[in-house]
Amino acid sequence: MENQVEKKKRGGRREGAGRKKTTCKTYGFNAPEEVSKILESTPNKTDFIIQAILEKHQRGL
């Protein structure tokens, strides 16, 4: 019984607590008016931008 560590009742790290890790990275940019109008009319801006970048990359920069 002497070797047992007493458990604290408050504070400290808890299993599963906090934000989950992600592999995504956030970018920000200033869009010209023409691009801004296109993005504002798009329901899912993130998917639209990702798809546009991937298509451009596949065709070659």
Stockholm file with secondary structure:
# STOCKHOLM 1.0

chainA/1-61         MENQVEKKKRGGRREGAGRKKTTCKTYGFNAPEEVSKILESTPNKTDFIIQAILEKHQRGL
#=GR chainA/1-61 SS CTTCCCCCSSCSCCTTCSCCCCSCCCCCCCCCHHHHHHHHTCSCHHHHHHHHHHHHHHHCC
#=GC SS_cons        CTTCCCCCSSCSCCTTCSCCCCSCCCCCCCCCHHHHHHHHTCSCHHHHHHHHHHHHHHHCC
//
